[in-house]
């Protein structure tokens, strides 16, 4: 209402920006970690089967993690990008570690699970395996995966969390 016409709606004196819908931080973390694990396992399977480390696998891990964080976290804040970046890096490092365990198991004629349990229980062994299999190009692919994880994990500002449901007759 206003003073000259009591039935007229009151004019807004300040334009308020549309508040972003809240995301789900715990879901983003869980989805990011699960996607990193799935990506790492796929990375290791492909690497051991082809007997070649393919750096582009890091790009797939980064994209998978970002998609999962964005899909299940539905957030627009920087925290969702950080979650995506950290999980993408973890997935890449774990992919290299699982690949190294796969190659080690194959060279000794053992099951990968026989190699994996002692390695995961020994931080020194993890460090030695990652150092032994490190290639400077890994840094480039890790950086791209981290960038993807950060950049693609957040919904753009103003983007709806989910499509609005409309009734058949609504326009």
C-alpha positions in Angstrom: 0.0 0.0 0.0 1.0 3.6 -0.4 -0.2 6.8 1.1 -2.0 8.2 -2.0 -3.8 4.9 -2.9 -4.4 2.5 0.0 -5.1 -0.4 -2.4 -2.0 0.0 -4.4 0.9 -2.4 -3.5 3.8 -0.8 -1.7 6.8 -0.1 -3.9 10.0 -1.8 -3.0 12.6 0.8 -2.1 15.6 -1.6 -2.6 15.9 -4.5 -4.9 16.9 -7.6 -3.0 19.0 -10.1 -4.9 17.6 -13.6 -5.1 19.1 -15.6 -2.3 20.8 -18.8 -3.5 19.2 -22.0 -2.5 21.2 -23.8 0.2 23.3 -26.8 -0.9 23.9 -30.0 0.9 27.6 -30.0 2.1 27.6 -33.5 3.7 26.1 -35.0 0.5 28.7 -33.2 -1.6 31.5 -34.6 0.5 30.2 -38.2 0.4 29.4 -38.0 -3.3 32.8 -36.5 -4.0 34.7 -39.2 -2.0 32.6 -42.0 -3.6 33.2 -40.6 -7.1 37.0 -40.3 -6.3 37.0 -43.9 -5.2 35.1 -45.1 -8.3 37.4 -43.0 -10.6 40.5 -44.3 -8.9 39.4 -48.0 -9.3 38.5 -47.4 -13.0 41.9 -45.7 -13.5 43.8 -48.6 -11.9 41.8 -51.2 -13.9 42.4 -49.5 -17.2 46.1 -48.7 -16.4 46.9 -52.3 -15.3 45.0 -53.9 -18.2 46.6 -51.7 -20.8 50.0 -51.8 -19.0 50.2 -48.1 -19.7 49.6 -45.1 -17.5 47.3 -42.8 -19.3 47.4 -39.2 -17.9 44.0 -38.4 -19.3 42.5 -40.7 -16.7 43.0 -37.7 -14.3 40.7 -35.7 -16.4 38.0 -38.4 -16.1 38.4 -38.5 -12.4 38.2 -34.7 -12.1 35.0 -34.6 -14.2 33.4 -37.5 -12.4 34.1 -36.0 -9.0 32.8 -32.5 -10.1 29.7 -34.0 -11.5 29.0 -35.9 -8.3 29.6 -32.9 -6.1 27.5 -30.7 -8.3 24.6 -33.2 -8.6 24.4 -34.2 -5.0 25.7 -31.1 -3.2 23.7 -28.6 -5.3 25.7 -25.7 -3.9 26.9 -22.5 -5.4 29.4 -21.5 -2.7 33.2 -21.8 -3.1 33.2 -24.6 -0.5 31.7 -26.9 -3.1 34.5 -26.1 -5.5 37.1 -26.8 -2.8 35.4 -30.2 -2.1 35.5 -31.0 -5.8 39.2 -30.0 -6.1 40.3 -32.0 -3.0 38.3 -35.1 -3.9 39.6 -34.9 -7.5 43.2 -34.8 -6.3 42.6 -37.7 -3.8 41.1 -39.7 -6.7 44.1 -39.1 -8.9 46.6 -40.0 -6.2 44.6 -43.1 -5.2 44.4 -44.1 -8.9 48.1 -44.0 -9.2 48.5 -45.9 -5.9 46.1 -48.6 -6.9 47.8 -48.9 -10.3 51.2 -49.4 -8.6 49.7 -52.1 -6.4 48.2 -53.8 -9.5 51.6 -53.8 -11.2 53.3 -55.0 -8.1 50.9 -57.8 -7.7 51.2 -58.8 -11.3 55.0 -58.9 -11.1 54.8 -61.2 -8.1 52.0 -63.4 -9.4 49.8 -62.4 -6.5 46.3 -61.0 -6.1 46.0 -57.2 -6.0 44.2 -57.6 -2.7 47.2 -59.4 -1.2 49.3 -56.3 -2.1 46.7 -53.7 -1.3 46.1 -54.5 2.4 49.8 -54.2 3.6 50.4 -51.1 1.4 47.3 -49.2 2.7 48.4 -50.0 6.3 51.8 -48.5 5.8 52.2 -44.8 5.1 55.9 -45.3 4.3 55.1 -47.9 1.7 52.4 -45.6 0.2 55.0 -42.8 0.0 57.7 -45.1 -1.6 55.3 -46.5 -4.2 54.0 -43.0 -5.2 57.6 -41.7 -5.5 58.7 -44.7 -7.5 55.9 -44.3 -10.0 55.9 -40.5 -10.1 56.3 -38.8 -13.5 56.5 -35.0 -13.7 53.6 -35.0 -16.2 51.5 -36.3 -13.4 51.5 -32.8 -12.0 50.0 -31.3 -15.1 47.2 -33.8 -15.2 46.6 -33.5 -11.4 46.4 -29.8 -11.8 43.8 -30.1 -14.6 41.8 -32.5 -12.6 41.9 -30.2 -9.6 40.8 -27.3 -11.8 38.0 -29.3 -13.2 36.9 -30.4 -9.7 36.9 -26.8 -8.5 35.4 -25.1 -11.5 32.7 -27.7 -12.4 31.5 -28.8 -8.9 29.5 -25.6 -8.2 26.2 -24.7 -9.7 26.4 -21.3 -11.5 25.0 -18.4 -9.5 21.3 -18.0 -10.3 20.9 -21.6 -11.6 18.1 -23.5 -10.0 18.9 -26.5 -7.8 16.4 -28.6 -9.7 14.0 -28.0 -12.5 10.7 -26.5 -11.2 7.8 -28.8 -11.4 5.0 -27.4 -13.4 1.5 -28.6 -13.8 0.3 -29.5 -17.3 -1.9 -26.5 -17.6 0.6 -24.0 -16.2 2.4 -21.6 -18.5 
